[in-house]
Amino acid sequence: MRTKLILAILAAIISFGGTGVWFLISERQDAKERHEKFFGSTKEYPTSGGEKMKIEW
């Protein structure tokens, strides 16, 4: 009886923990997408692809 109660409590804690982790990951992804949409993509670097930056004086 006591063992079943402990196992039930552990199962509940694990399920709530998994749900919380999933929620945090999805919320973090949504926040990243909103940030990129508002500020523009931050993945475009001027030196990507081996190109040199042109210095203009």
Buried (B, 14 or more C-beta within 10 A) or exposed (E): EEEEEEEEEEEEEEEEEEEEEEEEEEEEEEEEEEEEEEEEEEEEEEEEEEEEEEEEE
